């Protein structure tokens, strides 16, 4: 029993960095699994396409589809504020552009991806990237323990899960 304890302590001291990153991966995987449980519920049974979880995200999806098809967004949206349309020149649509260009990037690796699917997984991908950078920042500012704890909190807090669940592109 003492030899096993010594071997375990030796392993923990010499491979501490690997254990920290394994813990980070496990936390991110847990957050990923929480956020992707509703993906099958977001599939429209009549068309088989993915739909968004809320009405605001539907607008961002429509803009992202247009950007993916034409390269840029139109200046006036005729479907809003009928009959004049909404002026989009003064409004920023970072989310729509990000989804469209994320689709173009991911489409290279998997041509079967649709803009609708990328739109619903965009919050999950953003959460993974946020978790990695949050850990790196907290590790640099404080300690690796604070970094792991902050990533754990941001991945399991219900108020943050609400807006970073698959299908919510706000």
N, C-alpha and C positions, 0 to 999 in steps of 0.2 A: 504494500500500500504506500509506503514512503517513497519507493522508487517511482511509482506512477505519479505521485504528487510532485516529485522533483522533475520528472519529465514534463509534466504539465506546466510547471512554473518556468522551466527552461523554454518551452515552446511559447508561452505567453510573453516572456521577456524579449525573445529574439524575433518573434513574428507579430509584434504588437501592431505595427502599421497595417498588416494584412487583416488582422482581426477587426481593426477600426473600419476599414473599407468594406469588409464583409457585413458588419453591423449596419453601415450606411446603406448598402445594397438591400439588406433585409427590410429596413425601414421604408425605403423607396418602393420596394416590391409590395409591401403591405399597403401603402398609400395607393399604389397603382391598382391593386386588387379591389380596394374599397371603391375607387372612382369608376371602375369599368364594369361593375355588376349590372348596370342598367342598359348596356349596349344592345342586347337582344330586344329589350322593350322599346327601343327607339327605331325599330324597323317597321315601316308601314306595311301592314298585311296585304293591302290591295296592290301596291306597286312594287314592293320589295326593296324600296329605297330607304335610306336612313333619314329620319326627321329630327329636328331639334327638340329640346325639352321645353322650350318656352318661346313666346312670340318675338321677343327682341332678337333672339338668336336667329330666327328665320330671316329677318332683314339682313343681318350680317352674312348669312348663307347665300341669299340672293345676290348680294353685292360681290361676294367671293366667286360665285359662279360666273358672273359677268366679267370680272377681272381675269379669271382663268381663261375665259374664252376670247376676250378682246384685248387684254393686256393692261387696260386702265379702266377707271370708273367713269361713268357718264357724268356730265355736269348738272343735269336736272333729272330728278327721279320722277317720272310721270305717274307712278303708282302711289305717291304720297302727296297729300294736300291737293287733291283733284279740284279743279281742272288745270291749275297753274303748275303744279309739280313743286317738289322741294329742291331748293338750291343746295347742291352738295359741295360747292367750291370752298366754302368757309368751314366746313365740317371735316374733321379728321376721321378716317376709317382705317386705322392701323390694323384692327382685327381682321377686317375683310382682306386687306392686302397680304397680311401675314398668312392667313389660311390659304389664299390662292397661291402664293409662292411656296408655302410648305407643301401643298399638293404637287406643284411642279417639281419640287425637289424629291419628294417621296415617289412620285410617278416614275421617275427614272429607275428606281429599284424594284418597284412593283407596279406594272402597268395596269393592273386590274383595280387599283384604288380609284375611288370617285371623290369628287369634291365634297359630297355630302358626308362620306365616312371620315375624311380628314377634318371636316368641320366639327364633327362630334368628338373626335379624339384629340383635337387641338388643346383643350384645357388640361388633359392628362399629360400630354407631352410637355406643355409649359410648366406643369407642376414638377415633373421630373427634373427639368433644367433648373427651375427655381430651387429645388431641394439640394441639388449639387452645389450651386453657387452659394446658397445660404450656408451650407456646411463649410465650404472653403473660407467664406468670410468670417464666420464665427470661430473657426479653428485658428485663423490668423489673429483675430482680435482678442480672443479669450483663450480657449483651450479646446481640445478635441471632444471632451466630454460635453461642454456647452454646445458645441457644434452638433453633436448627435442628438442632444436633448432638444435643441431648437428645431431640427429637422423632424424629430418625432412629433413635437407639438404641432407644427404646421401641417403635418400629414394626417393627424387624427382629430384636430379641432373641428367640431361640427359646423361652426360658422364659416370656416374656410373650405370645408368639403362641399358645402352648398354651391358655391360659385366655381368650383374646379372639378365638378363631376362631369363625366362624359355627356355631351349634348348641350351644355350650357356655355355658349360662346360669348358671353357678355364681356 
